[in-house]
Amino acid sequence: MSAESFEVIGGKALRGELTPQGAKNEALQVICAPLLTSEPVIIHNIPDILDVRMQLDLLEGLGVKLKKLAPGSIEFDASGIDIKYFESEEYQFKARKLRGSVMLMGALLCRFGKVFLPKPGGDKIGRRRLDTHFLGFEKLGAKLVFDDKNDHFYLDGSNLKGGYILMDEISVTGTANILFAAVFANGTTTIFNAACEPYIQQLCKMLNRMGAKISGVGSNLLVIEGVTTLHGTEHTCLPDMIEIGSFIGLAAVTRSDILIKNCQVNELGNILPTFERFGINFQIEGDDIHVPAQDHYEISHFIDGSVLTVYDSPWPGFTPDLMSILLVLATQAKGSVLIHQKMFESRLFFVDKLIDMGAQIILCDPHRATVIGIDRLYPLKGIEMTSPDIRAGVSLFSCTVCRR
């Protein structure tokens, strides 16, 4: 069995406590912020995962000095950047494998006035276009050249000016990139239809502590007054809400008793209310979430008695990263639910594995699946499977763990 494969023997209840890692989606953004200053920046609660390691490797290649202060805590010194590293084959090869590399564009465009980037990689969960990023940069005065033959992007931002940007989609990474680029732009930049996820709020607060002038934090209308310099700061990443939600689902589906510590409950939006609609019991103890062992849980329905529909949408809507967890959770519940994955067209392409295991699911189309909960009447069976992306992998793992 290879290192990328797991054999799971199901039917065992879990018990204990855990502390979630820092949020990957926040970390990939905030570790680019030190590129905007020549002063040291300290960031805590950085998750030790492959995507983040690869992003840190890119930063080191650019000349950022990294000093590990403690597990999850790093001091960044970007006083000496080798901008020519952009054009090296080594950088192009590494950046192409990591979707998070796109976050380097805004910061480097802001500080150095140019960016050379290959089309990034990432999970195969559907087309995730970069138009929103580039349209925002162009509104600020950047000039874009795309080499279609080699999948390379070149941006000239030597004379960025503030402007009005109506984003064509509510993109978290797009919002972050435009924020980076606008910090030093001459004049005032207004971003309407901006993402307002907690991770974007965290980035805005961090940039403001560094000397940026960003208002409207927490809303979808951000106003940035351009400044000339930023200084160092200290920042702590939020715990990963996807990890928290995944363990809530894992505890429920396996009848386990789990305590999830330091969840920053106030930053979880409607994640917890959605689990409550699936009949999941949990207690909030300060910033900890206790999920007790539960033999049965029942999916609620709408007031008129119709089948519950759950769909993903930009914040403060339900995050698309937990839709697959809800789908697996529903297979063992009492009741039915329509799972509507609106934001990505390929994220339900793991449902066939669950059907092979014995789950009662009707895949209506690439975006919708109806789940008929079996209320644990019979065990799911073991099969050999492959995961199309990391979120589906967590969900399929949860399903194999609950198998008896």
Long-range contacts (C-beta under 8 A, 24 or more apart in sequence): 6-397, 8-382, 8-397, 8-400, 8-401, 8-403, 10-382, 10-400, 10-401, 10-402, 10-403, 10-404, 11-379, 11-402, 11-403, 11-404, 12-254, 12-401, 13-254, 13-255, 13-256, 13-257, 13-293, 14-250, 14-251, 14-254, 14-256, 14-257, 14-258, 14-401, 15-256, 15-257, 15-258, 16-258, 16-259, 17-258, 17-259, 17-260, 17-261, 18-247, 18-258, 18-259, 18-260, 18-261, 19-239, 19-260, 19-261, 19-262, 20-239, 20-240, 20-243, 20-244, 20-247, 20-260, 20-262, 20-263, 21-45, 21-47, 21-48, 21-49, 21-72, 21-239, 21-240, 21-243, 22-46, 22-47, 22-72, 22-237, 22-238, 22-239, 22-240, 23-47, 23-199, 23-237, 23-238, 23-239, 23-240, 23-241, 23-242, 24-49, 24-51, 24-52, 24-240, 24-242, 25-172, 25-197, 25-199, 25-240, 26-198, 26-199, 26-202, 26-203, 26-237, 26-238, 27-52, 27-55, 27-237, 28-52, 28-55, 28-100, 28-103, 29-103, 29-173, 29-176, 29-199, 29-200, 29-203, 30-202, 30-203, 30-206, 30-235, 30-237, 31-55, 31-56, 31-59, 31-74, 31-76, 32-59, 32-103, 32-104, 32-106, 32-107, 32-180, 33-107, 33-180, 33-203, 33-206, 33-207, 33-210, 33-235, 34-59, 34-64, 34-76, 34-77, 34-78, 35-59, 35-62, 35-64, 35-78, 35-81, 35-104, 35-107, 35-108, 35-111, 36-78, 36-107, 36-110, 36-111, 36-180, 36-183, 36-184, 36-207, 36-210, 36-230, 37-78, 37-210, 37-229, 37-230, 37-231, 37-232, 38-78, 38-79, 39-79, 39-230, 39-231, 39-232, 40-75, 40-76, 40-77, 40-232, 41-75, 41-76, 41-78, 41-210, 41-232, 41-233, 41-234, 41-235, 42-69, 42-73, 42-74, 42-75, 42-76, 42-232, 42-233, 42-234, 42-235, 43-73, 43-74, 43-76, 43-234, 43-235, 43-236, 43-237, 44-72, 44-73, 44-234, 44-235, 44-236, 44-237, 45-72, 45-73, 45-236, 45-237, 45-238, 45-239, 46-72, 46-73, 46-74, 46-237, 47-72, 47-237, 47-240, 48-72, 51-98, 51-100, 52-100, 54-94, 54-97, 54-98, 54-100, 55-98, 55-100, 55-101, 55-103, 57-94, 58-91, 58-94, 58-95, 58-98, 58-101, 58-104, 61-85, 61-88, 61-90, 61-91, 61-94, 62-86, 62-91, 62-104, 62-108, 81-108, 81-111, 81-112, 83-108, 83-112, 83-114, 86-115, 86-116, 86-117, 87-116, 92-118, 92-152, 95-120, 96-120, 96-121, 96-151, 97-121, 98-122, 99-123, 99-128, 102-130, 102-133, 102-173, 102-177, 103-173, 103-176, 103-177, 103-180, 105-133, 105-137, 105-153, 105-155, 105-177, 105-180, 105-181, 106-133, 106-137, 106-176, 106-177, 106-178, 106-179, 106-180, 106-181, 107-180, 109-137, 109-142, 109-155, 109-157, 109-160, 109-180, 109-181, 110-157, 110-160, 110-180, 110-181, 110-182, 110-183, 110-184, 110-185, 111-184, 113-156, 113-157, 113-158, 113-159, 113-160, 114-154, 114-155, 114-156, 114-157, 114-158, 115-153, 115-154, 115-155, 115-157, 116-152, 116-153, 116-154, 116-155, 117-152, 117-153, 117-154, 117-155, 118-150, 118-151, 118-152, 118-153, 119-151, 119-152, 119-153, 123-388, 123-389, 123-390, 123-391, 124-346, 124-388, 124-389, 125-344, 125-346, 125-347, 125-388, 125-389, 125-391, 126-344, 126-345, 126-346, 126-347, 127-345, 128-344, 131-168, 132-167, 132-168, 132-169, 132-171, 132-174, 133-171, 133-173, 133-174, 133-177, 133-178, 135-165, 135-167, 135-168, 136-165, 136-167, 136-174, 136-177, 136-178, 136-181, 136-191, 137-177, 137-178, 137-181, 139-163, 139-164, 139-165, 140-165, 140-178, 140-181, 140-182, 140-185, 140-189, 141-185, 142-181, 157-181, 160-184, 160-185, 160-186, 161-185, 161-186, 161-187, 162-186, 162-187, 162-188, 162-189, 162-190, 162-224, 162-225, 162-226, 163-187, 163-189, 163-190, 164-189, 164-190, 164-192, 165-189, 165-190, 165-191, 165-192, 166-192, 166-193, 167-191, 167-192, 167-193, 167-194, 168-193, 169-193, 170-194, 170-195, 170-220, 170-314, 171-195, 172-197, 172-199, 172-200, 175-200, 175-222, 176-200, 176-203, 179-203, 179-204, 179-207, 179-214, 179-222, 179-224, 182-224, 182-226, 183-207, 183-212, 183-214, 183-224, 183-226, 183-227, 183-230, 184-226, 184-227, 184-228, 185-224, 185-226, 186-226, 187-226, 188-223, 188-224, 188-225, 188-226, 189-223, 189-224, 189-226, 190-221, 190-222, 190-223, 190-224, 191-221, 191-222, 191-223, 191-224, 192-220, 192-221, 193-220, 194-219, 194-220, 194-221, 194-222, 195-220, 195-314, 195-315, 196-220, 196-315, 196-316, 197-314, 197-315, 198-238, 198-241, 198-267, 198-269, 198-315, 199-238, 202-235, 202-237, 202-238, 206-233, 206-235, 209-233, 209-235, 238-264, 238-267, 239-263, 239-264, 241-267, 241-268, 241-269, 241-271, 241-319, 242-319, 242-321, 242-322, 242-391, 244-268, 244-271, 244-289, 245-271, 245-275, 245-319, 245-321, 245-322, 245-325, 246-322, 246-325, 246-394, 246-398, 247-291, 248-275, 248-280, 248-282, 248-289, 248-291, 249-275, 249-322, 249-325, 249-326, 249-328, 249-329, 249-395, 249-398, 250-398, 250-401, 251-291, 251-293, 252-278, 252-280, 252-291, 252-294, 252-297, 252-329, 253-328, 253-329, 253-332, 253-398, 253-399, 253-401, 253-402, 254-398, 254-401, 254-402, 255-293, 255-294, 255-295, 255-402, 256-291, 256-293, 257-291, 257-292, 257-293, 258-290, 258-291, 259-285, 259-288, 259-289, 259-290, 259-291, 260-288, 260-289, 260-290, 260-291, 261-287, 261-288, 262-287, 262-288, 263-287, 263-288, 263-289, 265-289, 269-315, 269-316, 269-318, 269-319, 270-316, 270-317, 270-318, 271-318, 271-319, 271-322, 274-310, 274-318, 274-326, 275-329, 277-308, 277-310, 278-326, 278-329, 278-330, 278-333, 278-337, 279-333, 279-334, 279-335, 280-329, 295-376, 296-334, 296-375, 296-376, 297-332, 297-333, 297-334, 298-333, 298-334, 298-335, 299-330, 299-333, 299-334, 299-335, 299-336, 299-337, 299-373, 300-335, 301-335, 307-336, 307-337, 307-338, 307-370, 308-335, 308-336, 308-337, 308-338, 309-337, 309-338, 309-340, 310-337, 310-338, 310-339, 310-340, 311-339, 311-340, 311-341, 311-342, 312-340, 312-341, 312-342, 312-343, 313-342, 313-343, 314-343, 320-344, 320-347, 321-391, 322-391, 323-347, 323-391, 324-348, 324-350, 324-391, 324-392, 324-394, 324-395, 325-391, 325-394, 325-395, 325-398, 327-351, 327-354, 327-361, 327-369, 327-371, 327-395, 328-354, 328-395, 328-396, 328-398, 328-399, 330-371, 330-373, 331-359, 331-360, 331-361, 331-371, 331-373, 331-374, 331-380, 331-399, 332-373, 332-374, 332-375, 332-376, 332-402, 333-373, 333-375, 334-373, 334-375, 335-373, 336-370, 336-371, 336-372, 336-373, 337-370, 337-371, 337-373, 338-368, 338-369, 338-370, 338-371, 339-368, 339-369, 339-370, 339-371, 340-367, 340-368, 341-367, 341-368, 341-369, 342-367, 346-388, 347-389, 347-391, 347-392, 349-388, 349-392, 350-387, 350-388, 350-392, 350-395, 350-396, 353-383, 353-385, 353-396, 354-380, 354-396, 354-399, 356-383, 356-385, 357-381, 357-382, 357-383, 357-399, 357-403, 359-399, 379-403, 379-404, 380-404
